[in-house]
Amino acid sequence: MTAFAAALVLPPWPCPNCRSAKFGAVWRDLMTDGEANVGTLMVRCPETGQDFATGIETDQLSLQRTPAFNGTIHCPICGVAHSWSKIDAWLREAPEVDKAPA
């Protein structure tokens, strides 16, 4: 499991040890029904201009805290290995799931 794959675990709010209003705003933005909003890390194929998923799932705060990196990824669109970095990627959030009573 990579660092990206692990979802961020946040303390219950209000956290007695977390006095920062900024942290509270980040926490509220990330949380929906007690779970971090996890999405898929996306990059763009430089040959075709189409977006594709890297297969890495993470949340926005974990992505922001990840140090800069460079790597290569096999593109499922054109079949070529492309270089990419953290600044080339963005997070596509998972679609909202209706939680209607059964």
RALIN-V132413 format. One record per run of one state. SS is the DSSP state (helix for helix, strand for strand, loop for the rest). FROM is the first residue (numbers start at 1). TO is the last residue. If there is no record, write none. Layout:
BEGIN
ss & from & to
SS & FROM & TO
SS & FROM & TO
END
This chain:
BEGIN
ss & from & to
loop & 1 & 20
helix & 21 & 30
strand & 31 & 32
loop & 33 & 34
strand & 35 & 36
loop & 37 & 37
strand & 38 & 44
loop & 45 & 50
strand & 51 & 59
helix & 60 & 65
loop & 66 & 69
strand & 70 & 74
loop & 75 & 80
strand & 81 & 85
helix & 86 & 88
loop & 89 & 89
strand & 90 & 93
loop & 94 & 102
END
